[in-house]
């Protein structure tokens, strides 16, 4: 039972960090209207670079906000605090029950650490443990890209299909059993991302709302996530009220002695 509770919390955290969203405090950046053209620029390399140039560049990111989540039909509200040190750490704290922290996770390129403070249990696994909740193609940099609101860098390669359809770019391709598709808006930011692995029964669909200007970059103002991994299903809505980049952050993760390790 305790392992099931920890795994459900872990599923929530993995789906939650797979995409970022922020509640708009600044004016929404209106996407230009679609301009249809009969001429398609066939210079794929240049077009891919054009999309990469819209990525958020950062050293650290900090996000705080609210989440509504439904896992296997059970719905809950929570507060979330997410911090990231580029290429090294993703730290997540989940708070519920009148401000009491219920779970904390620290993910690195090599490991997954998580505490369930409700049941005083602790998990320590290699990064590959994530593949029980998502596709085996997922690695730390992929999580980092989608967490930062960037299109997945490993998909923006010349082996992908890139087409201009109805005035917006559509990127799609296949990596082993994983089929991916990213639809961009006229701001050249992702408006919808789909990952699908029919063989393993895993799928992720993310729909982005309007974008806002935060510093030199654009962030999505709202997001809807639907995820399925085997029999595990999750639907999440996120709204972050505070976003900071390139500030000094700490990533505390000390396990109390009373906690029991779960394998």
SULRA-V12783 format. One record per backbone hydrogen bond with DSSP energy under -1.0 kcal/mol. CO is the residue of the C=O (numbers start at 1). NH is the residue of the N-H. E is the energy in kcal/mol with one decimal. If there is no record, write none. Layout:
BEGIN
co=CO nh=NH e=E
co=CO nh=NH e=E
END
This chain:
BEGIN
co=1 nh=5 e=-2.2
co=2 nh=6 e=-2.4
co=3 nh=7 e=-2.7
co=4 nh=8 e=-2.3
co=5 nh=9 e=-2.2
co=6 nh=10 e=-2.6
co=7 nh=11 e=-2.7
co=8 nh=12 e=-2.1
co=9 nh=13 e=-2.3
co=10 nh=14 e=-2.8
co=11 nh=15 e=-2.5
co=12 nh=16 e=-2.7
co=13 nh=17 e=-2.6
co=42 nh=44 e=-1.9
co=43 nh=47 e=-2.1
co=44 nh=48 e=-2.8
co=45 nh=49 e=-1.8
co=46 nh=50 e=-1.9
co=47 nh=51 e=-1.6
co=48 nh=52 e=-2.4
co=49 nh=53 e=-2.2
co=51 nh=54 e=-1.3
co=52 nh=55 e=-2.2
co=59 nh=86 e=-2.3
co=60 nh=246 e=-2.5
co=61 nh=84 e=-2.6
co=62 nh=244 e=-2.5
co=63 nh=82 e=-3.2
co=64 nh=241 e=-1.6
co=64 nh=242 e=-1.8
co=65 nh=80 e=-2.6
co=66 nh=239 e=-2.2
co=67 nh=78 e=-2.2
co=68 nh=237 e=-2.5
co=69 nh=76 e=-2.7
co=70 nh=235 e=-2.2
co=71 nh=74 e=-2.2
co=74 nh=71 e=-2.6
co=76 nh=69 e=-2.8
co=78 nh=67 e=-2.6
co=79 nh=95 e=-3.0
co=80 nh=65 e=-2.2
co=81 nh=93 e=-2.3
co=82 nh=63 e=-3.0
co=83 nh=91 e=-3.2
co=84 nh=61 e=-2.0
co=85 nh=88 e=-2.6
co=85 nh=89 e=-2.3
co=89 nh=85 e=-2.1
co=90 nh=107 e=-3.0
co=91 nh=83 e=-2.8
co=92 nh=105 e=-2.7
co=93 nh=81 e=-2.1
co=94 nh=102 e=-2.7
co=94 nh=103 e=-1.5
co=95 nh=79 e=-3.1
co=96 nh=100 e=-2.0
co=100 nh=96 e=-2.8
co=102 nh=117 e=-1.7
co=103 nh=94 e=-2.8
co=104 nh=115 e=-2.8
co=105 nh=92 e=-2.4
co=106 nh=113 e=-2.3
co=107 nh=90 e=-2.2
co=110 nh=127 e=-1.8
co=111 nh=108 e=-2.5
co=112 nh=125 e=-2.8
co=113 nh=106 e=-2.4
co=114 nh=123 e=-2.9
co=115 nh=104 e=-1.8
co=116 nh=121 e=-1.9
co=120 nh=260 e=-2.4
co=121 nh=116 e=-2.8
co=122 nh=262 e=-3.1
co=123 nh=114 e=-2.4
co=125 nh=112 e=-3.1
co=126 nh=129 e=-2.3
co=127 nh=130 e=-2.2
co=128 nh=131 e=-1.4
co=129 nh=132 e=-1.7
co=130 nh=133 e=-2.6
co=130 nh=134 e=-1.1
co=135 nh=138 e=-1.6
co=139 nh=143 e=-2.0
co=140 nh=144 e=-2.5
co=141 nh=145 e=-2.4
co=142 nh=146 e=-2.4
co=143 nh=147 e=-2.5
co=144 nh=148 e=-1.9
co=145 nh=150 e=-2.7
co=146 nh=20 e=-1.0
co=146 nh=149 e=-1.0
co=152 nh=155 e=-1.6
co=155 nh=157 e=-2.1
co=157 nh=160 e=-1.9
co=161 nh=172 e=-2.3
co=163 nh=170 e=-2.7
co=165 nh=168 e=-1.7
co=168 nh=165 e=-3.0
co=169 nh=184 e=-2.7
co=170 nh=163 e=-2.3
co=171 nh=182 e=-3.0
co=172 nh=161 e=-3.2
co=173 nh=180 e=-2.3
co=175 nh=178 e=-2.5
co=178 nh=175 e=-3.2
co=179 nh=196 e=-2.5
co=180 nh=173 e=-2.1
co=181 nh=194 e=-2.8
co=182 nh=171 e=-2.9
co=183 nh=191 e=-3.6
co=183 nh=192 e=-1.7
co=185 nh=188 e=-1.9
co=189 nh=185 e=-3.0
co=191 nh=208 e=-2.2
co=192 nh=183 e=-2.9
co=193 nh=206 e=-2.6
co=194 nh=181 e=-2.1
co=195 nh=204 e=-2.7
co=196 nh=179 e=-3.0
co=197 nh=201 e=-1.1
co=197 nh=202 e=-2.0
co=201 nh=230 e=-1.8
co=202 nh=197 e=-3.2
co=203 nh=228 e=-2.8
co=204 nh=195 e=-2.8
co=205 nh=226 e=-2.6
co=206 nh=193 e=-2.3
co=207 nh=224 e=-2.1
co=210 nh=221 e=-3.9
co=211 nh=29 e=-3.1
co=212 nh=219 e=-2.4
co=214 nh=217 e=-1.8
co=217 nh=214 e=-3.2
co=219 nh=212 e=-2.6
co=220 nh=22 e=-1.9
co=222 nh=209 e=-2.8
co=223 nh=238 e=-1.3
co=224 nh=207 e=-2.4
co=225 nh=236 e=-2.5
co=226 nh=205 e=-2.7
co=227 nh=234 e=-2.6
co=228 nh=203 e=-2.7
co=229 nh=232 e=-2.0
co=232 nh=229 e=-2.8
co=233 nh=72 e=-2.9
co=234 nh=227 e=-3.0
co=235 nh=70 e=-2.4
co=236 nh=225 e=-2.7
co=237 nh=68 e=-2.4
co=239 nh=66 e=-2.8
co=240 nh=23 e=-4.4
co=242 nh=64 e=-2.1
co=244 nh=62 e=-2.5
co=256 nh=259 e=-1.7
co=260 nh=122 e=-2.5
END
